[in-house]
Amino acid sequence: MTTDEIRDTLAKILVEKINSTIAVDQVDWDSTLRDDLGIDSLGAAELLFEIEETFGAQIGTVDATSLVTVRDAVTAISRGLQSPAA
C-alpha cells in the first residue's frame, strides 16, 4: 500500500468515524489532528483503534500525542505495515 493510499484511507476514517464535521478534501498531509481536524484525546484513542482495525498495522506502541499531523499518522501506519506481526 502506498503512502497516498494510506492517507486517502486515513482521511475517510477521520471523516466517517472520528469527526463527521469535516470533509475528506479538508484532510491533507500537514493537517494537524487536534487543531485543524478537531481530534481530542478520546478521538485520538479511537483513531489508533480504527487504524489497527482497518490497516492491520500494529502501532499500539505509538503514543497518540506523537501523532501531530496526518503525515505523522501515515508514517506510523506505514511503519506498522512493514513490521512483522508479533
C-alpha positions as semicolon CSV with decimal commas, in nm:
position;residue;x (nm);y (nm);z (nm)
1;M;0,000;0,000;0,000
2;T;0,142;0,338;-0,099
3;T;0,156;0,635;0,135
4;D;-0,103;0,813;-0,081
5;E;-0,340;0,516;-0,043
6;I;-0,279;0,516;0,332
7;R;-0,352;0,891;0,350
8;D;-0,671;0,854;0,147
9;T;-0,796;0,571;0,368
10;L;-0,696;0,760;0,682
11;A;-0,887;1,067;0,560
12;K;-1,200;0,855;0,521
13;I;-1,155;0,713;0,872
14;L;-1,114;1,063;1,014
15;V;-1,432;1,183;0,845
16;E;-1,655;0,876;0,882
17;K;-1,558;0,752;1,227
18;I;-1,388;1,033;1,419
19;N;-1,508;1,377;1,306
20;S;-1,807;1,394;1,074
21;T;-1,798;1,775;1,070
22;I;-1,506;1,781;0,825
23;A;-1,488;1,675;0,461
24;V;-1,236;1,432;0,314
25;D;-1,093;1,708;0,094
26;Q;-1,008;1,909;0,409
27;V;-0,764;1,639;0,519
28;D;-0,418;1,698;0,377
29;W;-0,067;1,584;0,469
30;D;0,003;1,874;0,703
31;S;-0,338;1,893;0,870
32;T;-0,291;1,881;1,244
33;L;-0,510;1,622;1,408
34;R;-0,601;1,841;1,705
35;D;-0,611;2,197;1,575
36;D;-0,717;2,151;1,211
37;L;-0,930;1,838;1,239
38;G;-1,062;1,873;1,594
39;I;-0,938;1,538;1,725
40;D;-0,938;1,537;2,106
41;S;-0,775;1,277;2,333
42;L;-1,073;1,042;2,308
43;G;-1,074;1,085;1,931
44;A;-0,702;1,006;1,922
45;A;-0,762;0,680;2,110
46;E;-1,047;0,595;1,870
47;L;-0,820;0,680;1,578
48;L;-0,549;0,440;1,696
49;F;-0,810;0,165;1,730
50;E;-0,953;0,234;1,384
51;I;-0,605;0,239;1,230
52;E;-0,522;-0,100;1,377
53;E;-0,859;-0,243;1,270
54;T;-0,853;-0,100;0,917
55;F;-0,489;-0,145;0,825
56;G;-0,395;-0,435;1,048
57;A;-0,094;-0,224;1,139
58;Q;0,042;-0,278;1,487
59;I;0,107;0,074;1,609
60;G;-0,004;0,017;1,968
61;T;0,334;0,127;2,100
62;V;0,289;0,470;1,941
63;D;0,190;0,739;2,186
64;A;-0,117;0,912;2,045
65;T;0,033;1,250;2,138
66;S;0,321;1,185;1,897
67;L;0,077;1,187;1,607
68;V;0,051;1,558;1,544
69;T;-0,023;1,569;1,171
70;V;-0,178;1,340;0,914
71;R;0,176;1,286;0,785
72;D;0,281;1,155;1,130
73;A;-0,010;0,911;1,132
74;V;0,066;0,791;0,778
75;T;0,431;0,736;0,875
76;A;0,328;0,535;1,183
77;I;0,087;0,326;0,976
78;S;0,348;0,265;0,708
79;R;0,600;0,152;0,970
80;G;0,338;-0,070;1,132
81;L;0,261;-0,235;0,799
82;Q;0,630;-0,306;0,743
83;S;0,687;-0,454;1,090
84;P;0,630;-0,826;1,122
85;A;0,339;-0,922;1,347
86;A;0,445;-1,043;1,690
